[in-house]
Amino acid sequence: MIETQISPKRIEKVQRFHKEIFDEDLSADDAITEIQQERTVSEFMRPEYTFKGNALFPYTYGYELLFNQVRDAEDTGLFTWLAFVYLLRKHEPDETEEAHRKWAVKICWKVEDFRLALSSWMDQHGPFTTEDKIEAKRIYEENIKAIADTQVEPVPDRKRAQKKTSRGKKQSSSTSSDAN
């Protein structure tokens, strides 16, 4: 067994280092943590929106999930923009986020009910002017852009070799034979 001796100065230096690290005043960090917990973590940073005088709830990751539940690739742009506004609109000025979220979850999982309710809402609040349509599009696009700006694309792991598919091999061999 090999014995190593550590000098008293080295021990003292390590002890001071640990004291600095572990005896740090963390009260400011605790205050910041409390403030951060008070805010809705999933909310995108954005201005408050209104549409035709109705306030809209903030577009969050949860609402992104719900909106994707009711979207369809065949929807027109206008239908998509108005569905977005319809999903986020406050039913009453004093409606709570919790009450609204319960309504949204319930209706978004019944896509046909959502579409029927949306068309009834459009009948009640229409006609929609060109300015209304442009405003709905702007609200939709700004919020969708906010999502895109917050997403991170994964970086491929260079240590792993990517497999070539048989189709990729056929294409590369066919292109090389074309060159001959």
C-alpha positions as CSV (number, residue, x, y, z in Angstrom):
1,M,0.0,0.0,0.0
2,I,1.3,3.4,-1.0
3,E,1.0,6.1,1.6
4,T,0.7,9.7,0.5
5,Q,1.1,12.7,2.8
6,I,-0.7,15.9,2.3
7,S,1.0,19.1,3.6
8,P,-0.8,21.1,6.3
9,K,-0.9,24.1,3.9
10,R,-2.7,22.0,1.3
11,I,-5.3,20.8,3.8
12,E,-5.9,24.3,5.0
13,K,-6.3,25.5,1.4
14,V,-8.9,22.8,0.7
15,Q,-10.7,23.6,3.9
16,R,-10.9,27.3,3.0
17,F,-12.2,26.4,-0.5
18,H,-14.9,24.1,0.9
19,K,-15.9,26.8,3.5
20,E,-16.2,29.4,0.7
21,I,-18.4,27.1,-1.4
22,F,-20.6,25.5,1.3
23,D,-20.9,28.5,3.7
24,E,-22.1,30.9,0.9
25,D,-25.0,33.1,1.7
26,L,-27.8,31.7,-0.5
27,S,-30.6,34.1,0.7
28,A,-30.5,36.0,-2.6
29,D,-30.7,32.8,-4.6
30,D,-33.7,31.7,-2.5
31,A,-35.5,35.0,-3.2
32,I,-35.0,34.6,-7.0
33,T,-36.2,31.0,-6.9
34,E,-39.4,32.1,-5.1
35,I,-40.0,34.8,-7.7
36,Q,-39.5,32.3,-10.5
37,Q,-41.9,29.8,-9.0
38,E,-44.6,32.5,-8.8
39,R,-44.5,33.0,-12.6
40,T,-46.0,30.6,-15.0
41,V,-43.0,28.7,-16.2
42,S,-44.6,27.5,-19.4
43,E,-45.8,30.9,-20.6
44,F,-44.1,32.4,-23.6
45,M,-42.9,36.0,-23.2
46,R,-45.3,38.1,-25.2
47,P,-47.6,41.1,-25.1
48,E,-51.2,40.7,-24.0
49,Y,-53.6,40.3,-26.9
50,T,-57.2,41.1,-27.5
51,F,-59.5,40.2,-30.4
52,K,-62.6,42.2,-31.1
53,G,-62.5,43.6,-27.5
54,N,-62.0,40.1,-25.8
55,A,-58.9,39.5,-23.9
56,L,-56.9,36.4,-24.7
57,F,-55.2,34.1,-22.3
58,P,-51.4,33.7,-22.7
59,Y,-50.4,31.0,-25.2
60,T,-48.5,28.4,-23.2
61,Y,-47.0,25.0,-23.9
62,G,-50.2,23.5,-22.5
63,Y,-52.3,25.5,-25.0
64,E,-49.9,24.5,-27.8
65,L,-50.7,20.9,-27.0
66,L,-54.5,21.6,-27.0
67,F,-54.3,23.7,-30.2
68,N,-52.5,20.9,-32.0
69,Q,-55.2,18.5,-30.9
70,V,-57.9,20.4,-32.8
71,R,-55.8,21.4,-35.9
72,D,-56.1,19.6,-39.2
73,A,-53.8,19.8,-42.2
74,E,-56.9,20.5,-44.4
75,D,-57.9,23.7,-42.5
76,T,-57.7,27.0,-44.3
77,G,-55.6,29.7,-42.9
78,L,-58.6,31.7,-41.8
79,F,-60.1,28.7,-39.9
80,T,-56.7,28.1,-38.2
81,W,-56.3,31.7,-37.1
82,L,-59.9,32.0,-35.8
83,A,-59.6,28.6,-34.0
84,F,-56.5,29.9,-32.3
85,V,-58.2,33.1,-31.1
86,Y,-61.3,31.1,-30.1
87,L,-59.3,28.7,-28.0
88,L,-57.5,31.5,-26.1
89,R,-60.3,34.0,-25.7
90,K,-61.8,34.8,-22.3
91,H,-65.4,33.9,-22.0
92,E,-65.9,36.5,-19.2
93,P,-63.6,39.4,-18.2
94,D,-63.1,37.8,-14.7
95,E,-62.6,34.2,-15.9
96,T,-59.7,32.5,-14.2
97,E,-57.0,30.6,-16.0
98,E,-57.9,27.4,-14.2
99,A,-61.6,27.6,-15.3
100,H,-60.6,28.4,-18.8
101,R,-58.1,25.6,-19.0
102,K,-60.7,23.1,-17.8
103,W,-63.0,24.2,-20.5
104,A,-60.2,24.1,-23.1
105,V,-59.2,20.6,-22.2
106,K,-62.7,19.3,-22.2
107,I,-63.6,20.8,-25.6
108,C,-60.3,20.1,-27.4
109,W,-60.5,16.4,-26.8
110,K,-63.8,16.4,-28.7
111,V,-62.6,17.9,-32.0
112,E,-66.1,17.9,-33.6
113,D,-67.5,19.7,-30.6
114,F,-64.7,22.3,-30.8
115,R,-65.4,22.9,-34.5
116,L,-69.1,23.2,-33.9
117,A,-68.6,25.7,-31.0
118,L,-66.1,27.6,-33.1
119,S,-68.5,28.0,-36.0
120,S,-71.3,29.1,-33.6
121,W,-68.9,31.6,-32.1
122,M,-68.1,32.9,-35.5
123,D,-71.8,33.3,-36.3
124,Q,-72.4,35.2,-33.0
125,H,-69.4,37.5,-33.4
126,G,-69.3,37.9,-37.2
127,P,-69.1,39.3,-39.7
128,F,-65.4,39.4,-39.6
129,T,-63.9,42.3,-41.5
130,T,-60.7,42.1,-43.4
131,E,-59.0,43.9,-40.5
132,D,-60.3,41.3,-38.1
133,K,-58.9,38.5,-40.2
134,I,-55.5,40.3,-40.5
135,E,-55.5,40.8,-36.7
136,A,-56.3,37.1,-36.1
137,K,-53.5,36.1,-38.4
138,R,-51.1,38.5,-36.7
139,I,-51.9,37.1,-33.2
140,Y,-51.5,33.5,-34.5
141,E,-48.2,34.1,-36.3
142,E,-46.6,36.1,-33.5
143,N,-47.4,33.3,-31.0
144,I,-46.3,30.5,-33.3
145,K,-43.1,32.4,-34.0
146,A,-42.5,32.7,-30.2
147,I,-42.7,28.9,-29.9
148,A,-40.3,28.4,-32.8
149,D,-37.9,30.9,-31.3
150,T,-37.9,29.0,-28.0
151,Q,-37.3,25.5,-29.4
152,V,-33.9,24.0,-29.6
153,E,-32.8,21.7,-32.4
154,P,-30.8,18.7,-31.3
155,V,-27.2,18.4,-32.4
156,P,-26.5,15.1,-34.0
157,D,-24.1,12.9,-32.0
158,R,-21.0,12.7,-34.2
159,K,-19.7,9.7,-32.3
160,R,-22.5,7.6,-33.7
161,A,-22.2,6.8,-37.3
162,Q,-25.5,7.3,-39.1
163,K,-26.8,4.3,-40.9
164,K,-27.4,4.6,-44.6
165,T,-30.7,3.2,-45.7
166,S,-30.8,0.7,-48.6
167,R,-32.6,3.4,-50.6
168,G,-29.7,5.8,-50.0
169,K,-27.2,3.2,-51.1
170,K,-29.2,2.5,-54.2
171,Q,-29.4,6.2,-55.1
172,S,-25.6,6.7,-54.5
173,S,-24.8,3.6,-56.6
174,S,-27.2,4.6,-59.4
175,T,-25.7,8.1,-59.5
176,S,-22.2,6.7,-59.8
177,S,-23.2,4.4,-62.6
178,D,-24.9,7.3,-64.4
179,A,-21.6,9.2,-64.4
180,N,-19.9,6.4,-66.3
